[in-house]
Amino acid sequence: MSAPDRSWPGRLPRVPGGTVLTVTVGHPELLPVAVDDLVRGGYRIAGVATERRPVGRNVDVMVPAGLRLEQPEWWQELALGAERIFDLRLGPVLRVLAAEIDLHLRARAAV
């Protein structure tokens, strides 16, 4: 999702069914944000890119395939705000985004 400023949490649709999703932030200037708003919406920050190696002015949400399939209306709302969507079943995506994916997986294990 494109995040030109710190208002990005307000554009994330509430995650259905009490599911918690992780978010990585592409640039440290996109923080701080109201973490309570994120938590109420069903999101947790898994990590932030550094100023030395920013990913861009975006936030990435890791969405399990099951949630996407079970909640098509929610998925459509999230996808409409997306600048990019990656299918993690594809090998090249896994290689290019390995560090970011690892942040999501470690954060999910801690939830």
C-alpha positions in Angstrom: 0.0 0.0 0.0 1.3 3.4 -0.9 2.1 5.5 2.2 3.0 9.0 1.4 2.8 10.1 5.1 2.0 8.8 8.6 -1.7 8.6 8.0 -1.5 5.2 6.3 -2.9 3.2 9.3 -6.3 4.9 8.7 -6.5 3.5 5.2 -6.1 -0.2 6.2 -9.4 -2.0 6.4 -10.2 -3.7 9.7 -9.0 -7.4 9.5 -12.1 -9.7 9.8 -12.5 -12.5 12.3 -10.0 -11.4 14.9 -7.1 -12.3 12.7 -3.8 -10.5 13.3 -1.8 -9.5 10.2 1.8 -8.1 10.1 2.9 -5.0 8.4 6.4 -3.9 7.3 7.1 -0.2 6.9 9.2 0.8 3.9 10.8 4.0 5.4 11.4 5.1 8.9 9.8 8.5 8.2 6.4 6.7 8.0 6.6 6.3 11.8 5.6 6.9 14.5 1.9 6.1 14.1 -0.9 5.5 16.5 -0.1 1.8 17.3 -3.4 1.4 19.2 -5.3 2.1 15.9 -3.3 -0.5 14.2 -3.9 -3.1 16.9 -7.7 -2.3 16.9 -7.7 -2.9 13.2 -5.9 -6.3 13.5 -2.4 -5.2 12.4 1.0 -5.4 14.1 4.3 -3.8 12.8 6.8 -6.5 12.1 9.7 -4.3 11.1 10.9 -1.1 9.4 13.4 -0.5 6.6 16.4 1.6 7.5 17.2 5.0 6.1 20.3 3.4 4.6 18.2 0.9 2.8 14.6 2.1 2.5 12.1 0.0 0.5 10.0 3.1 -0.4 7.1 5.0 0.9 4.8 2.0 1.3 3.7 -0.5 3.8 3.4 -4.2 3.1 0.8 -6.5 4.7 1.3 -10.2 4.7 -2.0 -11.8 3.9 -2.5 -15.6 4.2 -4.1 -17.1 1.2 -6.9 -18.6 3.3 -8.0 -15.2 4.5 -7.9 -13.8 1.0 -10.1 -16.6 -0.2 -12.5 -16.6 2.8 -13.0 -12.8 2.9 -13.1 -11.6 -0.7 -14.8 -8.3 0.1 -12.1 -7.4 2.7 -9.4 -8.6 0.3 -10.8 -6.4 -2.5 -10.9 -3.3 -0.2 -7.2 -4.0 0.8 -6.1 -4.7 -2.8 -7.8 -1.5 -4.1 -5.3 0.5 -1.9 -2.3 -1.6 -3.0 0.4 -0.3 -5.1 1.8 -3.8 -5.5 0.7 -7.3 -4.7 3.1 -10.3 -4.6 2.3 -13.9 -4.6 4.7 -15.5 -2.2 4.4 -18.9 -3.9 6.6 -17.6 -6.7 10.3 -18.3 -6.3 11.7 -14.9 -7.5 9.5 -13.0 -5.1 10.8 -15.2 -2.2 14.4 -14.4 -3.1 14.0 -10.7 -3.7 11.8 -10.1 -0.6 13.5 -12.7 1.7 14.5 -10.2 4.4 11.1 -8.6 4.5 9.3 -11.9 4.5 11.5 -13.1 7.4 10.4 -10.0 9.5 6.7 -11.0 8.9 7.3 -14.7 9.8 9.2 -13.9 13.0 6.6 -11.4 14.1 3.7 -13.9 13.3 5.5 -16.5 15.4 5.6 -14.1 18.3 1.8 -13.3 18.2 
